[in-house]
């Protein structure tokens, strides 16, 4: 039997007696997650100046390189130049990298070494320009005077703080009226702007840079912090670099090459590999050929969250804010994002000039990245 009573659709859905049915939740689709900041965690200290500084030191170098292309007899010459003669002392045993020959330094004259070739019964091998020299150690003479004192100078490194700010204004009417999905328009706007500022903080921590002049800022120069990418110089590798694994696709050979370089040149303990979405899919594919699933399994897993290698156990952090052609390898114990004392993100109410309430969300932060040689960066990877 047909329905003959009044129905909601009789005159459409705009009848005045119909109550609105609106969810109490407001959906936000814009990305605002900050995975790198989450991985680094909250700092234990605050900074006390707009220029935050820290000290770094290093041991005396035990490597150098041949700087001589004029060998008359590469397998017999006992004199040759090096890049830094000050790194050597009489009595040093030295060895060319990947060579079996040992040599003993008998004299150092500026950047020219005099050596005993084929020391300790080894066989002399050809020398060539730019070969890496390993300084094995020095043999002191019994009863000899003390050797000359040698030392390193500590480096004073630093970074500037950057102010992040956003204004919130809400009319008196908007604050008084009932709102769908929220109880307080001002509070909601604070949350929205704060999400944006924290997102911008992670973006700046990764890729930010300082002005070339007046980095301390003035009435016309904005003070900005130097991000991780701008800090790194020692272990920065581009596809196509000499010695770097060939190809533009991210693979295990490239990851392990950089991890090994960091391990050989520093005591850094890389524990974070930071990538964008495209490179994360490449890392997931490392194990694609060895995955197997039983007939009864209904869940397909295609994700690598931790990469364990000979040079460290690394958690994979996927962030939208890293350039898609890049991979960061970080020692998280040497990286901190620090607020200026009393300047963590907070809301400051401001005097109203009319029928509205207003205020400003403010935060001032800097990046402390110690020992840049303990971290690494790969650039120019294929990103599509």
VEXRO-448378 format. One line per 4 residues: number of its first residue (from 0); their letters; for each residue x, y, z of C-alpha. Coordinates in Angstrom, 2 decimals, always signed. Layout:
BEGIN
NUM> A> X,Y,Z | ...
//
This chain:
BEGIN
0> XXXX> +0.00,+0.00,+0.00 | +1.41,+3.41,-0.92 | +2.39,+5.80,+1.83 | -0.05,+8.76,+1.91
4> XXXX> +1.11,+10.70,+4.96 | +3.42,+13.67,+5.12 | +7.06,+12.88,+4.33 | +10.21,+14.96,+4.69
8> XXXX> +10.64,+14.96,+0.94 | +7.19,+16.32,+0.27 | +8.53,+19.86,-0.12 | +12.25,+19.19,-0.29
12> XXXX> +14.66,+19.27,+2.61 | +14.34,+22.99,+3.30 | +11.19,+22.84,+5.37 | +11.55,+25.23,+8.31
16> XXXX> +10.56,+22.55,+10.82 | +13.51,+20.27,+9.92 | +16.43,+20.48,+12.34 | +19.92,+20.70,+10.89
20> XXXX> +22.03,+17.58,+11.24 | +25.67,+18.72,+11.35 | +28.52,+16.69,+12.78 | +30.23,+18.08,+15.87
24> XXXX> +33.64,+17.43,+14.31 | +35.42,+19.62,+11.77 | +37.53,+17.71,+9.29 | +40.95,+19.13,+8.35
28> XXXX> +42.50,+17.75,+5.19 | +45.62,+19.93,+4.98 | +48.78,+18.15,+6.17 | +50.21,+19.50,+9.41
32> XXXX> +52.13,+16.55,+10.94 | +55.75,+17.17,+12.00 | +57.39,+13.73,+12.10 | +60.98,+14.99,+12.38
36> XXXX> +60.22,+17.24,+15.35 | +58.37,+14.31,+16.94 | +61.40,+12.05,+16.38 | +63.85,+14.58,+17.86
40> XXXX> +61.59,+15.10,+20.87 | +61.27,+17.99,+23.27 | +64.55,+19.71,+24.23 | +65.84,+19.49,+27.79
44> XXXX> +67.12,+23.08,+27.82 | +66.31,+26.53,+26.45 | +68.60,+29.06,+24.82 | +69.32,+32.40,+26.48
48> XXXX> +70.31,+34.54,+23.52 | +69.21,+35.17,+19.96 | +72.59,+33.71,+18.95 | +72.94,+30.24,+20.45
52> XXXX> +76.47,+28.81,+20.46 | +78.19,+25.54,+21.28 | +81.76,+24.22,+21.20 | +83.05,+21.43,+18.98
56> XXXX> +86.43,+19.71,+19.00 | +88.23,+17.02,+17.07 | +91.28,+14.80,+17.46 | +94.50,+15.37,+15.56
60> XXXX> +94.09,+14.04,+12.03 | +95.57,+10.64,+11.24 | +94.97,+10.85,+7.49 | +96.36,+12.99,+4.70
64> XXXX> +97.00,+12.70,+0.96 | +99.89,+12.68,-1.48 | +100.25,+16.04,-3.24 | +102.96,+15.21,-5.76
68> XXXX> +102.78,+14.33,-9.45 | +106.54,+14.56,-10.19 | +107.78,+11.12,-9.15 | +110.87,+10.05,-11.08
72> XXXX> +110.45,+6.51,-9.79 | +107.08,+6.02,-8.05 | +108.23,+2.72,-6.53 | +111.52,+4.03,-5.13
76> XXXX> +111.36,+7.78,-4.47 | +111.93,+8.55,-0.80 | +110.82,+12.19,-0.96 | +107.34,+13.38,-1.84
80> XXXX> +104.93,+16.18,-0.97 | +101.72,+15.86,+1.03 | +98.75,+18.15,+1.60 | +99.49,+18.87,+5.27
84> XXXX> +103.03,+18.26,+6.45 | +102.14,+19.44,+9.97 | +100.21,+16.23,+10.52 | +103.39,+14.14,+10.35
88> XXXX> +106.28,+13.61,+12.79 | +109.61,+11.88,+12.49 | +109.03,+8.29,+13.54 | +105.55,+7.95,+12.07
92> XXXX> +104.68,+4.71,+10.35 | +102.52,+5.50,+7.34 | +100.70,+3.46,+4.73 | +98.97,+4.35,+1.51
96> XXXX> +95.31,+3.33,+1.66 | +94.75,-0.08,+0.00 | +98.51,-0.65,-0.20 | +100.55,-3.31,+1.61
100> XXXX> +103.72,-1.20,+1.74 | +104.74,+0.38,+5.05 | +106.90,+3.52,+5.20 | +108.74,+5.20,+8.08
104> XXXX> +109.01,+8.99,+8.17 | +112.61,+10.12,+8.81 | +112.27,+13.84,+8.09 | +109.53,+16.45,+7.66
108> XXXX> +110.40,+19.68,+5.82 | +107.30,+21.84,+5.48 | +105.01,+19.67,+3.30 | +107.79,+17.34,+2.07
112> XXXX> +108.31,+13.95,+3.70 | +111.46,+11.86,+3.63 | +110.66,+8.20,+4.22 | +112.09,+4.72,+4.30
116> XXXX> +110.37,+2.78,+1.52 | +109.41,-0.85,+1.98 | +109.71,-0.59,+5.76 | +109.52,-3.75,+7.93
120> XXXX> +110.16,-6.07,+5.00 | +107.21,-4.88,+2.91 | +107.47,-4.36,-0.85 | +107.58,-0.85,-2.27
124> XXXX> +104.64,+0.04,-4.49 | +104.02,+2.89,-6.92 | +102.96,+6.22,-5.45 | +100.55,+8.59,-7.19
128> XXXX> +99.06,+12.02,-6.64 | +95.98,+12.26,-4.35 | +96.46,+8.84,-2.75 | +95.17,+8.74,+0.84
132> XXXX> +97.86,+8.28,+3.51 | +97.01,+6.61,+6.82 | +99.23,+7.60,+9.76 | +99.43,+4.39,+11.79
136> XXXX> +101.25,+5.83,+14.80 | +104.51,+7.29,+16.03 | +107.43,+5.35,+17.45 | +109.34,+7.40,+20.05
140> XXXX> +113.03,+6.79,+20.75 | +113.86,+5.41,+24.17 | +115.30,+8.13,+26.36 | +114.54,+10.87,+23.84
144> XXXX> +113.37,+14.33,+24.76 | +109.64,+14.95,+24.76 | +108.15,+15.57,+21.33 | +106.73,+18.98,+20.48
148> XXXX> +103.27,+19.52,+21.90 | +100.42,+19.38,+19.41 | +96.81,+20.32,+19.95 | +93.56,+21.23,+18.25
152> XXXX> +91.55,+24.40,+18.70 | +87.93,+24.13,+19.69 | +85.47,+25.54,+17.19 | +82.77,+27.89,+18.36
156> XXXX> +79.65,+27.17,+16.32 | +76.25,+28.78,+16.51 | +72.85,+29.49,+15.04 | +70.37,+32.33,+15.30
160> XXXX> +66.84,+32.15,+16.62 | +63.90,+32.78,+14.32 | +60.57,+34.25,+15.34 | +57.43,+32.50,+14.13
164> XXXX> +54.23,+34.52,+14.51 | +50.59,+34.56,+13.40 | +47.75,+36.94,+14.25 | +44.27,+35.86,+15.33
168> XXXX> +41.27,+38.21,+15.07 | +37.63,+37.29,+15.75 | +34.71,+39.75,+15.71 | +32.59,+40.23,+18.79
172> XXXX> +29.57,+38.91,+16.93 | +31.39,+35.78,+15.82 | +32.48,+35.09,+19.38 | +28.95,+35.56,+20.73
176> XXXX> +27.14,+33.48,+18.10 | +26.77,+29.72,+18.43 | +29.11,+27.87,+16.09 | +28.74,+24.52,+14.40
180> XXXX> +31.35,+21.99,+15.51 | +33.04,+24.16,+18.13 | +32.43,+25.98,+21.36 | +34.85,+28.91,+21.01
184> XXXX> +35.84,+30.50,+17.68 | +38.89,+32.23,+19.17 | +40.19,+28.97,+20.62 | +39.62,+27.20,+17.31
188> XXXX> +41.54,+29.86,+15.38 | +44.43,+29.59,+17.86 | +44.63,+25.84,+17.23 | +44.59,+26.30,+13.46
192> XXXX> +47.33,+28.93,+13.43 | +49.43,+26.93,+15.90 | +49.30,+23.89,+13.63 | +50.54,+26.06,+10.78
196> XXXX> +53.38,+27.53,+12.83 | +54.62,+24.13,+14.01 | +54.47,+22.88,+10.42 | +56.53,+25.90,+9.34
200> XXXX> +59.02,+25.25,+12.16 | +59.75,+21.74,+10.87 | +60.04,+23.05,+7.32 | +62.57,+25.67,+8.46
204> XXXX> +64.52,+23.23,+10.65 | +65.06,+21.10,+7.56 | +65.68,+23.63,+4.80 | +65.99,+27.11,+6.30
208> XXXX> +68.92,+29.43,+5.69 | +70.49,+32.59,+7.09 | +70.91,+35.95,+5.35 | +74.38,+36.50,+3.91
212> XXXX> +74.78,+39.80,+5.76 | +73.52,+40.92,+9.16 | +72.38,+37.41,+10.23 | +71.65,+38.85,+13.68
216> XXXX> +68.85,+40.86,+12.09 | +68.08,+44.57,+12.19 | +65.16,+46.86,+11.44 | +65.13,+45.69,+7.80
220> XXXX> +66.75,+42.22,+7.94 | +64.70,+39.35,+9.35 | +66.65,+36.98,+11.60 | +66.40,+33.39,+10.33
224> XXXX> +67.89,+30.11,+11.52 | +70.10,+27.86,+9.44 | +68.44,+24.49,+8.80 | +69.94,+21.01,+8.68
228> XXXX> +70.50,+20.94,+4.92 | +72.38,+24.26,+5.03 | +74.56,+23.07,+7.93 | +75.90,+19.97,+6.18
232> XXXX> +79.11,+20.17,+4.13 | +81.31,+17.14,+4.87 | +79.08,+14.20,+3.98 | +77.00,+15.68,+1.16
236> XXXX> +76.73,+13.41,-1.87 | +75.13,+14.04,-5.25 | +74.28,+11.38,-7.78 | +77.06,+11.46,-10.33
240> XXXX> +79.80,+12.31,-7.81 | +83.05,+10.42,-8.28 | +83.05,+7.24,-6.18 | +79.36,+7.49,-5.32
244> XXXX> +77.27,+4.50,-6.47 | +75.95,+5.05,-9.97 | +72.34,+5.76,-10.92 | +69.75,+8.24,-9.70
248> XXXX> +67.42,+5.74,-8.00 | +67.76,+5.35,-4.23 | +69.07,+1.90,-3.32 | +70.90,+0.13,-0.51
252> XXXX> +74.30,+0.76,-2.10 | +73.81,+4.54,-1.76 | +72.48,+4.37,+1.80 | +75.33,+2.11,+2.92
256> XXXX> +77.94,+4.21,+1.13 | +76.93,+7.32,+3.08 | +76.60,+5.43,+6.37 | +80.10,+4.05,+5.84
260> XXXX> +81.56,+7.47,+5.03 | +80.05,+8.92,+8.21 | +81.35,+5.97,+10.22 | +84.86,+6.30,+8.79
264> XXXX> +85.12,+10.06,+9.29 | +83.36,+10.55,+12.63 | +82.08,+8.76,+15.71 | +78.53,+9.71,+14.76
268> XXXX> +75.83,+7.15,+15.39 | +73.26,+7.68,+12.64 | +69.87,+6.56,+13.95 | +67.42,+8.47,+11.72
272> XXXX> +66.95,+8.25,+7.96 | +64.64,+11.10,+6.94 | +62.90,+10.86,+3.56 | +59.91,+12.13,+1.64
276> XXXX> +57.12,+9.93,+0.36 | +58.75,+8.97,-2.95 | +62.07,+7.89,-1.42 | +60.21,+6.02,+1.35
280> XXXX> +58.65,+3.83,-1.33 | +62.14,+3.16,-2.67 | +63.30,+2.04,+0.78 | +60.28,-0.24,+1.10
284> XXXX> +61.33,-1.84,-2.20 | +64.72,-2.89,-0.75 | +63.15,-6.13,+0.49 | +60.61,-6.62,-2.31
288> XXXX> +62.45,-9.53,-3.93 | +62.71,-11.48,-0.66 | +59.15,-11.09,+0.63 | +57.01,-14.21,+0.78
292> XXXX> +53.45,-14.83,+1.94 | +51.67,-18.01,+2.90 | +48.51,-18.99,+1.03 | +46.26,-18.22,+4.01
296> XXXX> +47.62,-14.73,+4.70 | +45.26,-11.91,+3.84 | +47.43,-8.97,+4.86 | +50.10,-7.74,+2.48
300> XXXX> +52.91,-5.84,+4.23 | +55.10,-3.56,+2.16 | +56.84,-1.29,+4.66 | +60.29,-0.92,+6.19
304> XXXX> +60.29,+1.12,+9.42 | +63.80,+0.31,+10.67 | +66.93,-0.18,+8.56 | +69.68,-2.14,+10.30
308> XXXX> +73.14,-2.04,+8.77 | +76.75,-2.63,+9.84 | +77.00,+1.09,+10.59 | +73.90,+1.65,+12.69
312> XXXX> +70.26,+0.87,+13.34 | +68.18,+3.62,+11.74 | +64.53,+4.48,+12.17 | +62.87,+5.65,+8.96
316> XXXX> +61.11,+9.01,+9.36 | +58.82,+10.08,+6.53 | +58.12,+13.79,+6.31 | +56.36,+15.82,+3.65
320> XXXX> +58.71,+18.73,+4.21 | +62.02,+17.25,+2.98 | +62.80,+17.90,-0.72 | +61.73,+14.82,-2.66
324> XXXX> +65.17,+14.35,-4.26 | +66.91,+14.18,-0.87 | +67.68,+11.74,+1.95 | +68.93,+12.92,+5.36
328> XXXX> +70.93,+10.65,+7.66 | +71.01,+12.07,+11.19 | +72.51,+11.34,+14.57 | +69.56,+12.49,+16.66
332> XXXX> +71.69,+12.82,+19.81 | +73.43,+15.79,+18.16 | +70.30,+17.60,+16.94 | +67.94,+19.72,+19.02
336> XXXX> +65.28,+22.31,+18.27 | +65.44,+24.77,+21.16 | +63.15,+27.65,+22.16 | +64.44,+30.95,+23.42
340> XXXX> +63.77,+31.03,+27.17 | +60.12,+31.90,+27.77 | +59.43,+32.04,+24.03 | +57.98,+28.62,+23.30
344> XXXX> +54.81,+28.88,+21.24 | +52.29,+30.89,+23.26 | +49.32,+33.20,+22.74 | +49.68,+36.87,+23.58
348> XXXX> +46.38,+38.80,+23.86 | +46.52,+42.23,+22.22 | +44.49,+45.37,+22.80 | +41.46,+45.56,+20.56
352> XXXX> +40.90,+48.61,+18.41 | +37.26,+47.88,+17.73 | +34.49,+45.31,+17.92 | +36.78,+42.28,+17.86
356> XXXX> +39.16,+40.28,+20.01 | +42.72,+39.77,+18.78 | +46.04,+38.31,+19.75 | +49.25,+36.87,+18.39
360> XXXX> +50.71,+33.38,+18.49 | +54.48,+33.70,+18.90 | +57.38,+31.29,+19.20 | +61.14,+31.78,+18.85
364> XXXX> +63.33,+28.77,+18.11 | +66.73,+27.74,+16.81 | +68.37,+24.54,+15.58 | +71.38,+23.15,+17.40
368> XXXX> +73.15,+20.73,+15.05 | +76.42,+19.58,+16.57 | +79.30,+18.05,+14.61 | +77.94,+18.32,+11.08
372> XXXX> +80.37,+15.57,+9.99 | +78.29,+13.12,+12.06 | +75.36,+13.51,+9.63 | +74.88,+12.94,+5.91
376> XXXX> +72.83,+14.06,+2.93 | +72.09,+12.57,-0.50 | +70.77,+14.92,-3.21 | +69.68,+14.79,-6.86
380> XXXX> +67.88,+11.45,-6.56 | +65.15,+10.65,-9.05 | +61.85,+11.87,-7.57 | +59.29,+10.66,-10.09
//
